[in-house]
Amino acid sequence: MSEEYLEKLHKFSKEEQIYELASLFFTPVEIADFVGLAVDDFISLIKFVPDDPYAVAYRKGVMDTRIKLRFDTKRFALSGSPEAINSMRDYHSKQSISEII
């Protein structure tokens, strides 16, 4: 399975590669190396050029997986998992604090 995925990944556009790798939480350095971008340039795009297609792909990849994980955490919390309940409480607390700032 992973061999097929890797072969498919190599055929993706750079934006698709960045999205996929970011969704797996690879670091910007690892992603830049894989897709053939200068590390400093890629990191600068992420930090300072929010509308750049590579930066958008990176943020979207990270956020999509974070959302999926958050849904799973919520499901586990509602099923009674103490660890998941604590995580959801932490998320709620951070959200409440950010509403004040």
C-alpha positions as CSV (number, residue, x, y, z in Angstrom):
1,M,0.0,0.0,0.0
2,S,2.7,2.5,0.9
3,E,4.7,1.8,-2.2
4,E,1.6,2.5,-4.4
5,Y,0.9,5.7,-2.4
6,L,4.5,6.9,-2.8
7,E,4.4,6.2,-6.5
8,K,1.2,8.1,-6.8
9,L,2.6,11.0,-4.7
10,H,5.5,11.4,-7.1
11,K,3.0,12.0,-9.9
12,F,1.1,14.8,-8.0
13,S,1.7,18.5,-8.7
14,K,3.9,20.3,-6.2
15,E,0.8,21.8,-4.5
16,E,-0.8,18.3,-4.1
17,Q,2.5,16.9,-2.8
18,I,2.8,19.8,-0.3
19,Y,-0.9,19.3,0.8
20,E,-0.4,15.5,1.3
21,L,2.9,15.8,3.1
22,A,1.6,18.6,5.4
23,S,-1.5,16.5,6.1
24,L,0.9,13.8,7.5
25,F,2.6,16.5,9.6
26,F,5.9,16.5,7.8
27,T,8.0,19.5,8.6
28,P,8.5,22.4,6.1
29,V,12.1,21.3,5.7
30,E,11.1,17.7,4.9
31,I,8.4,18.9,2.5
32,A,10.7,21.4,0.7
33,D,13.4,18.7,0.3
34,F,10.8,16.3,-1.2
35,V,9.3,18.7,-3.6
36,G,12.6,20.3,-4.6
37,L,12.2,23.8,-3.2
38,A,14.8,25.8,-1.4
39,V,14.0,25.3,2.3
40,D,14.3,29.0,3.2
41,D,12.1,30.1,0.3
42,F,9.4,27.6,1.3
43,I,9.5,28.6,4.9
44,S,9.3,32.3,3.9
45,L,6.3,31.6,1.7
46,I,4.5,29.9,4.6
47,K,5.3,32.7,7.0
48,F,5.0,35.8,4.8
49,V,3.0,35.1,1.6
50,P,-0.3,33.6,2.8
51,D,-1.9,33.6,-0.6
52,D,0.9,31.7,-2.3
53,P,-0.4,28.4,-3.7
54,Y,2.3,26.4,-1.8
55,A,1.6,28.2,1.5
56,V,-2.2,27.6,1.0
57,A,-1.6,23.9,0.3
58,Y,0.6,23.6,3.3
59,R,-1.9,25.2,5.7
60,K,-4.8,23.3,4.2
61,G,-3.1,20.0,4.6
62,V,-2.2,20.6,8.2
63,M,-5.7,21.9,9.0
64,D,-7.6,19.1,7.3
65,T,-5.8,16.5,9.4
66,R,-6.2,18.5,12.6
67,I,-9.9,18.7,11.9
68,K,-10.1,14.9,11.3
69,L,-8.2,14.3,14.5
70,R,-10.4,16.7,16.4
71,F,-13.6,14.9,15.2
72,D,-12.1,11.6,16.3
73,T,-11.2,13.1,19.7
74,K,-14.8,14.5,20.1
75,R,-16.2,11.1,19.2
76,F,-14.0,9.4,21.7
77,A,-14.8,12.0,24.4
78,L,-18.5,11.5,23.8
79,S,-17.9,7.7,24.2
80,G,-16.3,8.4,27.6
81,S,-12.6,8.3,27.0
82,P,-11.0,10.3,29.9
83,E,-8.0,11.3,27.7
84,A,-10.3,12.6,24.9
85,I,-12.5,14.4,27.4
86,N,-9.4,16.2,28.8
87,S,-8.3,17.1,25.3
88,M,-11.7,18.5,24.4
89,R,-11.7,20.5,27.6
90,D,-8.3,22.0,26.7
91,Y,-9.5,22.8,23.2
92,H,-12.6,24.5,24.7
93,S,-10.5,26.5,27.2
94,K,-8.2,27.7,24.4
95,Q,-11.2,28.7,22.3
96,S,-12.8,30.6,25.2
97,I,-9.6,32.4,26.0
98,S,-9.0,33.4,22.3
99,E,-12.5,34.9,22.2
100,I,-11.5,37.4,24.9
101,I,-8.3,38.5,23.3
